[in-house]
Amino acid sequence: MQQRGVPPILLDLLDAYGATQYDHHGAAVRYFDKAARRRLRQTEGDALYRAIEHKLNVYAVVAHDGCLVTVGRRDHRINRQ
């Protein structure tokens, strides 16, 4: 997380509001899609959303047992199947 510049608060927000896409290898990718961003803005308020909006292009890969595998920044779409 530190190497990629992802603060821990973003992981908490991903858990609470992020969309989940399963990778069919035993892990799930969590990320902020348009609906997740809308839920975050409505629940947490405009002030917080504006403060972190530029940092919301992140994803987290979580194993099936809940362990965090990796985090990173998104620079392209996540393919949904």
N, C-alpha and C positions, 0 to 999 in steps of 0.2 A: 504494500500500500504506500509506503513511504517513497519508494523508488519511482512510483508512477504518479505521485502527487494526489492521491485520493484520501481525503480526510475521513476519519471514522464516522462522522455524522452522516456522510453520504451512504454508508453501508446501512446505517439504521433506517434512513429514509427509503433505501431500496427494499429493505425487508418489509417496511410498512406499506409502501405505495407502488413498488416496481412491478412490472409485468414479468412473467416467467415463461421461458421457452425451454423445453426439455431437449437435450442433445442426443438422446437415444444411446448413450454410452454410460448411463448411470449418474449423470450430473444435470444440473439445471442452470441456465443462464438468466440472470435477473438484470433488467435494464429499465430505463425510463422511456416509455413510448408516449404518444400524445395523450392517451387517456390517463396514464399514470401521472404525467405532469399536471393535467387538469385536476385530478384528485388531490395532489400535493398542494396546488395553489388554493383550492377551495378550503381545504382542511387547515393548513398551516398559515395561510394569509399571504397577502401580496408582498409585505415587507420582507419576509424570509425568502419567498420565491425569487424576488428580484435580486436579493443578495447572493443566491447560489445558482441562479439560472445558467450562468456561463459554465458551471461545473457539472451539469447534469448529463453530459455525454460520457457516462461511465457504465461499466458492466461488471458483474461479479459472477464467477462460476462457483457453484455450491454443489458439493457431493450429496448423494442421496441420504447420508447420515447427518447432514447439516454442517459439515466442515467446509470452511472456505478454502477453495483451491487456488484461485487467483483473481485479481482485479485488473482492470485496464480501462483505457479510454477508447471510445468508439469513434472511428473515422469513416465507417461505412455501415450500411444496414445490417441488421441481424436477420438472417434468412429464417422465415417461419414456414413450417411444412404442415 
